[in-house]
Amino acid sequence: MFWLDYTVHSYANGDFTVEGDWPGEVMGWDKDGNPGAKDYTLYQPGDVFVVDKNGILRKSDHLSTLMMKYEEGKQKNGHSRSDK
């Protein structure tokens, strides 16, 4: 599926959002803000994505596994929680 005519808005802290023609469009909301208007959505609240080495965002249903891998990666790279 191709999504066209959307804007990626990035924030100073590194967060970003995808904006459609109206707020919530990419999450399947209609123009009045009612969810469930579309059969296909780009993402939903609570979705978790992992960026692979090719820059592809892969949806992950296993948040706890993701967090464990993230922490392991930080330890391998010499980072700790106090590094923030």
C-alpha positions in Angstrom: 0.0 0.0 0.0 1.3 3.5 -0.8 0.5 6.5 1.3 0.7 9.8 -0.6 0.4 13.4 0.2 1.4 13.2 3.9 3.8 15.3 5.9 6.3 14.0 8.4 6.6 16.6 11.2 9.7 16.1 13.3 10.2 17.7 16.7 13.4 19.0 18.4 13.5 16.0 20.8 13.7 13.5 17.9 10.0 12.5 18.0 8.0 12.7 14.7 4.5 12.3 13.5 2.9 11.7 10.1 0.2 14.3 9.3 -2.6 13.8 6.8 -5.3 16.1 5.6 -6.8 16.2 9.1 -5.7 15.2 12.6 -5.8 11.4 13.1 -6.3 10.6 9.4 -3.3 8.2 9.3 -4.8 6.4 12.3 -8.1 5.8 10.5 -10.1 8.7 12.0 -12.7 10.5 9.9 -12.7 14.3 9.6 -14.8 14.6 12.8 -12.3 12.7 14.8 -14.2 9.4 14.9 -12.0 6.3 14.9 -12.6 3.3 12.6 -13.3 5.3 9.4 -10.7 3.5 7.3 -9.9 -0.2 6.8 -6.1 0.5 6.6 -4.2 2.7 9.0 -0.6 3.7 9.0 -0.4 3.3 12.8 -2.5 3.2 15.9 -2.0 4.4 19.5 0.2 1.8 21.3 2.0 0.5 18.1 5.7 -0.1 18.5 8.1 0.0 15.5 11.8 -0.9 15.3 13.9 0.6 12.5 16.1 -1.9 10.8 19.5 -1.3 9.2 17.8 -0.4 5.9 15.7 2.3 7.5 12.5 0.3 7.3 10.1 0.6 10.3 9.1 -2.9 11.3 6.0 -3.3 13.5 6.7 -5.2 16.7 4.1 -6.8 18.9 6.6 -7.8 21.6 7.4 -4.6 23.6 9.0 -6.5 26.4 11.4 -8.3 24.0 12.2 -5.0 22.3 13.1 -3.4 25.6 15.3 -6.3 26.6 17.1 -6.1 23.2 17.5 -2.3 23.6 19.0 -2.7 27.1 21.4 -5.5 25.9 22.5 -3.3 23.0 23.3 -0.4 25.4 25.3 -2.7 27.6 27.3 -4.0 24.7 28.0 -0.5 23.5 29.2 0.6 27.0 26.1 2.7 27.8 24.1 2.6 31.0 20.8 4.1 32.1 22.7 6.9 33.8 24.2 8.0 30.4 21.1 10.1 29.6 
